[in-house]
């Protein structure tokens, strides 16, 4: 009986299992140094929580729409995330405080996109796709350009230079090794910085 179970110190099972945390990012607000916030995805939805006291913000509240790989934009006031809201997986900009509409940044999705990484100045969004291509979105102009592709495996580990001019990424080599490539957004050229021998 319930009373005998309680007397034995056993807890009744929860009504539903906890939802898994799929992604998390801890960041410092660029405009408030030392103030940390946590951005996390749970079951396709995005939440923002302060590191200390404060309210939990449910950024996304669209039934049937899934979001993933959310990232803070440099101003801390907005996020970028991959979403299937349009029917294709596209990049969307979301208000970090959950107030106001989301805006669609890309409209040319052919396959699944991966790993969207904003530049420090907020002008560029680099992202890859399932066809092993690397794209660069000019957020100001709303235009994308293909900057690399691979016949071997996924291009990965996108990292921006502090001045937002150079994008570094890993290129898989045919011999199973990897190389580091550097793309210059001003000159629009790519240089391979390492060999495939080690």
C-alpha positions as CSV (number, residue, x, y, z in Angstrom):
1,X,0.0,0.0,0.0
2,X,1.1,3.6,-0.4
3,X,1.4,4.1,3.4
4,X,3.6,1.0,3.8
5,X,5.8,2.1,0.9
6,X,6.3,5.5,2.4
7,X,7.1,3.9,5.8
8,X,9.9,1.9,4.2
9,X,11.5,5.0,2.9
10,X,10.9,4.2,-0.7
11,X,10.0,6.9,-3.2
12,X,7.3,6.4,-5.8
13,X,8.6,6.4,-9.4
14,X,8.3,9.7,-11.3
15,X,5.4,10.1,-13.6
16,X,7.6,10.5,-16.7
17,X,11.4,10.0,-17.2
18,X,13.5,13.2,-17.3
19,X,14.1,14.7,-20.7
20,X,17.8,14.4,-21.8
21,X,20.0,17.4,-22.1
22,X,21.3,17.2,-25.7
23,X,23.6,20.2,-25.9
24,X,24.9,22.9,-23.6
25,X,27.2,26.0,-23.9
26,X,28.4,28.2,-21.1
27,X,29.3,31.7,-22.2
28,X,30.2,35.1,-20.8
29,X,28.0,38.0,-21.9
30,X,30.2,40.2,-24.2
31,X,28.6,43.4,-22.9
32,X,28.7,42.4,-19.2
33,X,32.2,40.9,-18.5
34,X,32.1,38.4,-15.7
35,X,28.4,37.6,-16.1
36,X,27.9,34.1,-17.2
37,X,24.9,32.5,-18.9
38,X,24.1,29.0,-20.0
39,X,22.5,28.1,-23.3
40,X,21.2,24.6,-23.7
41,X,19.1,22.5,-26.0
42,X,16.6,19.9,-24.7
43,X,14.5,17.7,-26.9
44,X,14.8,20.2,-29.8
45,X,14.0,23.3,-27.8
46,X,16.3,26.1,-26.6
47,X,16.6,27.6,-23.2
48,X,18.9,30.3,-21.6
49,X,19.6,30.4,-17.9
50,X,21.8,32.8,-15.9
51,X,24.8,31.4,-14.0
52,X,23.5,32.9,-10.8
53,X,20.0,34.0,-9.8
54,X,17.5,34.9,-12.5
55,X,14.8,33.4,-14.6
56,X,15.0,30.5,-17.1
57,X,14.1,31.7,-20.6
58,X,12.4,29.4,-23.0
59,X,13.6,30.9,-26.2
60,X,11.7,28.6,-28.5
61,X,8.0,27.8,-28.1
62,X,6.9,26.4,-31.5
63,X,5.1,23.0,-31.2
64,X,6.4,20.6,-33.8
65,X,9.5,22.6,-34.6
66,X,12.9,21.4,-33.5
67,X,16.1,23.5,-32.9
68,X,19.6,22.3,-32.4
69,X,23.2,23.5,-32.1
70,X,22.2,26.9,-30.8
71,X,25.0,29.5,-30.3
72,X,25.1,32.9,-28.9
73,X,25.8,35.7,-31.3
74,X,28.5,38.1,-30.2
75,X,26.2,40.8,-28.9
76,X,24.6,38.3,-26.4
77,X,21.2,39.6,-27.3
78,X,20.5,37.0,-30.0
79,X,21.2,33.3,-30.8
80,X,21.6,31.4,-34.0
81,X,20.3,27.9,-34.3
82,X,19.5,25.3,-36.9
83,X,15.8,24.7,-37.3
84,X,13.4,22.6,-39.4
85,X,10.6,25.2,-39.2
86,X,10.6,25.9,-42.9
87,X,10.6,22.2,-43.9
88,X,14.4,22.2,-44.5
89,X,17.1,22.6,-41.9
90,X,18.0,26.3,-42.1
91,X,19.8,28.8,-39.9
92,X,17.5,31.0,-37.8
93,X,18.2,34.0,-35.6
94,X,16.4,34.0,-32.2
95,X,16.0,36.6,-29.5
96,X,18.0,35.4,-26.4
97,X,15.3,36.8,-24.0
98,X,12.6,34.9,-25.8
99,X,10.7,38.1,-26.7
100,X,10.0,38.7,-30.4
101,X,9.9,36.7,-33.6
102,X,12.6,34.5,-35.0
103,X,14.1,35.4,-38.4
104,X,15.2,33.0,-41.1
105,X,18.8,33.6,-42.2
106,X,19.2,30.9,-45.0
107,X,16.7,29.6,-47.5
108,X,18.8,27.4,-49.8
109,X,19.0,24.2,-47.8
110,X,19.4,21.0,-49.8
111,X,20.5,18.6,-47.1
112,X,21.1,18.6,-43.3
113,X,23.3,21.4,-42.1
114,X,25.8,21.1,-39.2
115,X,28.1,23.1,-36.9
116,X,27.1,26.7,-37.5
117,X,29.8,29.0,-36.0
118,X,29.4,32.8,-35.9
119,X,32.4,35.1,-36.3
120,X,33.4,37.3,-33.3
121,X,32.1,40.4,-35.1
122,X,28.8,38.8,-36.0
123,X,29.0,39.4,-39.7
124,X,29.8,35.8,-40.8
125,X,28.2,32.4,-40.1
126,X,30.3,29.4,-41.2
127,X,28.5,26.1,-41.4
128,X,28.9,22.6,-42.9
129,X,26.4,20.2,-44.4
130,X,25.8,16.5,-44.9
131,X,27.3,16.7,-48.4
132,X,30.7,17.5,-46.8
133,X,30.7,21.1,-47.9
134,X,31.6,24.3,-46.0
135,X,29.6,27.4,-46.5
136,X,30.0,31.0,-45.4
137,X,26.9,33.2,-44.8
138,X,27.3,37.0,-45.0
139,X,24.7,37.9,-42.3
140,X,24.6,41.6,-43.4
141,X,23.9,40.8,-47.1
142,X,22.0,37.5,-46.6
143,X,24.1,35.7,-49.1
144,X,26.0,32.4,-48.8
145,X,29.0,31.1,-50.7
146,X,30.6,27.7,-50.9
147,X,34.2,27.9,-49.7
148,X,35.3,24.3,-49.5
149,X,34.2,20.7,-50.1
150,X,35.6,17.2,-49.4
151,X,35.3,13.9,-51.2
152,X,36.8,12.1,-48.1
153,X,34.8,13.1,-45.0
154,X,33.2,16.0,-43.1
155,X,35.0,19.3,-42.8
156,X,35.0,20.1,-39.1
157,X,36.3,22.0,-36.1
158,X,35.5,25.5,-37.3
159,X,37.3,28.3,-35.4
160,X,37.4,32.0,-36.1
161,X,40.4,34.4,-35.6
162,X,39.6,37.2,-33.1
163,X,39.4,39.8,-35.8
164,X,36.9,37.7,-37.8
165,X,39.1,37.7,-40.9
166,X,40.2,34.1,-40.9
167,X,38.3,30.9,-40.5
168,X,40.3,27.8,-39.6
169,X,38.9,24.3,-40.1
170,X,40.1,20.7,-40.4
171,X,40.2,19.0,-43.8
172,X,40.3,15.2,-43.9
173,X,43.1,13.8,-46.1
174,X,42.8,10.7,-48.3
175,X,45.5,8.9,-46.3
176,X,43.4,9.1,-43.1
177,X,45.3,12.0,-41.6
178,X,43.9,15.6,-41.3
179,X,45.1,19.1,-42.4
180,X,44.3,22.5,-41.1
181,X,43.0,25.0,-43.7
182,X,42.8,28.8,-43.3
183,X,40.2,30.8,-45.3
184,X,40.7,34.5,-45.6
185,X,37.3,36.3,-45.8
186,X,38.8,39.5,-47.3
187,X,41.0,38.0,-50.1
188,X,38.6,34.9,-50.5
189,X,41.5,32.5,-50.6
190,X,42.3,29.3,-48.7
191,X,45.7,28.2,-47.6
192,X,46.6,24.7,-46.2
193,X,48.6,25.4,-43.1
194,X,49.7,21.8,-42.3
195,X,50.8,18.7,-44.2
196,X,48.9,15.4,-44.3
197,X,52.1,13.5,-43.2
198,X,51.5,13.9,-39.4
